[in-house]
Amino acid sequence: MTSDGKAAVVARMWPDNKITALNYLWSTLRMMMAQPIPRIKTGPLTKFTDWMKANKKKMAERHGSFVYVVQLGARPEAQGQGLGSKLLRRITEYADSQGLPCYLEASSPGSRRLYLRHGFVDVEEFPDLPVFSMERPAVKAAKVSP
């Protein structure tokens, strides 16, 4: 929490491909309320949501079930303090405990660097924006002998 009682970081995740493009867009807009929202024409928006849907479908075909990290973000005043890393670590620990890979879209160079540091790899870049689909395989914990 920030000093004024607002959430400093937030993450949303869904199992598998249970979120629709419309829900994703709505949750993204709600999360970005404090930021200026660029005008997006219907054609490019449809192209982008189709790209997202196709990438999630490919992920499901490759891996079966997976954890979809819909959003992960920090308020500007809370960035650079390791809070996003802590939250992302909790998400990947959960996914690992379930034996599931993770999938997300990185929407900025900074978020992409964060995800790369946490074991995500680029899968595909959206042709019209600096957005990458990324995945992280499930990491199984090593068994310790008694």
C-alpha positions as CSV (number, residue, x, y, z in Angstrom):
1,M,0.0,0.0,0.0
2,T,1.1,3.5,-0.6
3,S,1.1,6.1,2.1
4,D,-2.3,7.4,1.0
5,G,-3.8,3.8,1.3
6,K,-3.9,2.9,-2.4
7,A,-2.7,-0.4,-3.7
8,A,0.9,-0.1,-4.8
9,V,1.0,-3.2,-7.0
10,V,-1.8,-5.4,-8.5
11,A,-1.9,-8.6,-10.4
12,R,-4.7,-10.6,-12.0
13,M,-4.4,-14.1,-13.2
14,W,-6.8,-16.7,-14.6
15,P,-6.5,-20.4,-15.0
16,D,-6.2,-21.5,-18.6
17,N,-8.0,-19.4,-21.2
18,K,-11.0,-18.5,-19.1
19,I,-10.8,-14.7,-19.7
20,T,-12.4,-13.2,-22.8
21,A,-10.8,-10.4,-24.8
22,L,-13.5,-8.0,-23.6
23,N,-12.9,-8.8,-19.9
24,Y,-9.2,-8.4,-20.5
25,L,-9.7,-5.0,-22.2
26,W,-12.1,-3.8,-19.4
27,S,-9.7,-4.9,-16.6
28,T,-6.8,-3.3,-18.4
29,L,-8.7,0.0,-18.7
30,R,-9.7,-0.1,-15.1
31,M,-6.1,-0.7,-14.0
32,M,-4.8,2.2,-16.2
33,M,-7.4,4.8,-15.0
34,A,-4.6,7.0,-13.7
35,Q,-2.8,6.9,-17.0
36,P,-3.8,8.7,-20.2
37,I,-5.5,6.1,-22.4
38,P,-4.7,6.4,-26.1
39,R,-7.6,6.3,-28.6
40,I,-7.7,2.9,-30.4
41,K,-9.6,2.4,-33.6
42,T,-11.8,-0.7,-33.8
43,G,-9.7,-2.3,-36.6
44,P,-6.4,-2.4,-34.7
45,L,-8.1,-3.3,-31.5
46,T,-9.8,-6.3,-33.2
47,K,-6.4,-7.3,-34.7
48,F,-4.8,-7.1,-31.3
49,T,-7.5,-9.1,-29.4
50,D,-7.4,-11.7,-32.2
51,W,-3.6,-12.0,-31.8
52,M,-4.0,-12.4,-28.0
53,K,-6.7,-15.1,-28.4
54,A,-4.6,-17.0,-31.0
55,N,-1.5,-17.0,-28.8
56,K,-3.5,-18.3,-25.8
57,K,-4.9,-21.0,-27.9
58,K,-1.4,-22.0,-29.1
59,M,-0.3,-22.0,-25.5
60,A,-3.1,-24.4,-24.6
61,E,-2.3,-26.6,-27.5
62,R,1.4,-26.8,-26.5
63,H,0.9,-27.2,-22.7
64,G,-2.7,-28.0,-21.9
65,S,-3.6,-26.0,-18.7
66,F,-1.6,-22.9,-17.8
67,V,-1.8,-19.8,-15.6
68,Y,-2.6,-16.7,-17.5
69,V,-1.1,-13.6,-15.9
70,V,-3.6,-11.1,-17.2
71,Q,-2.1,-8.0,-15.5
72,L,0.8,-7.1,-13.3
73,G,1.5,-3.5,-12.6
74,A,2.8,-1.0,-10.0
75,R,1.9,2.6,-9.5
76,P,4.6,4.9,-10.8
77,E,5.6,5.9,-7.3
78,A,5.9,2.2,-6.2
79,Q,8.0,1.1,-9.2
80,G,11.6,0.1,-8.8
81,Q,11.2,-1.2,-5.2
82,G,10.9,-4.9,-6.0
83,L,7.2,-5.1,-5.4
84,G,6.4,-6.4,-8.8
85,S,9.0,-9.0,-8.5
86,K,7.6,-10.2,-5.2
87,L,4.1,-10.4,-6.6
88,L,5.3,-12.2,-9.8
89,R,7.3,-14.6,-7.6
90,R,4.1,-15.5,-5.7
91,I,2.3,-16.1,-9.0
92,T,5.1,-18.3,-10.4
93,E,5.4,-20.2,-7.1
94,Y,1.7,-20.9,-7.3
95,A,2.0,-22.1,-10.9
96,D,4.9,-24.3,-10.0
97,S,3.0,-25.8,-7.1
98,Q,0.3,-26.8,-9.5
99,G,2.8,-28.0,-12.2
100,L,1.6,-25.4,-14.6
101,P,3.4,-23.1,-17.0
102,C,2.6,-19.3,-17.1
103,Y,1.6,-17.1,-20.0
104,L,1.3,-13.3,-20.3
105,E,1.7,-10.4,-22.7
106,A,4.4,-7.9,-21.9
107,S,3.2,-4.4,-22.9
108,S,6.4,-2.4,-22.3
109,P,10.1,-2.8,-22.5
110,G,10.3,-2.5,-18.7
111,S,7.7,-5.2,-18.0
112,R,9.4,-7.5,-20.6
113,R,12.7,-7.1,-18.8
114,L,11.0,-8.0,-15.5
115,Y,9.4,-11.1,-17.0
116,L,12.7,-12.2,-18.6
117,R,14.4,-12.0,-15.2
118,H,11.7,-14.4,-13.8
119,G,12.2,-17.1,-16.4
120,F,9.8,-16.0,-19.1
121,V,10.8,-16.2,-22.7
122,D,9.5,-14.4,-25.8
123,V,7.1,-16.4,-27.9
124,E,5.9,-13.8,-30.4
125,E,5.9,-10.0,-30.9
126,F,2.7,-8.3,-32.0
127,P,3.5,-6.7,-35.4
128,D,2.1,-3.2,-34.7
129,L,3.0,-2.5,-31.1
130,P,5.9,-3.3,-28.8
131,V,3.9,-6.2,-27.1
132,F,5.3,-9.7,-26.6
133,S,3.6,-12.9,-25.8
134,M,5.7,-14.7,-23.2
135,E,5.7,-18.0,-21.4
136,R,7.5,-19.6,-18.5
137,P,7.6,-23.4,-18.1
138,A,6.5,-24.9,-14.8
139,V,9.6,-25.4,-12.6
140,K,9.4,-28.5,-10.5
141,A,10.9,-28.3,-7.0
142,A,13.8,-30.6,-6.4
143,K,12.9,-33.4,-4.0
144,V,15.0,-33.5,-0.9
145,S,16.0,-36.8,0.6
146,P,15.3,-37.3,4.2
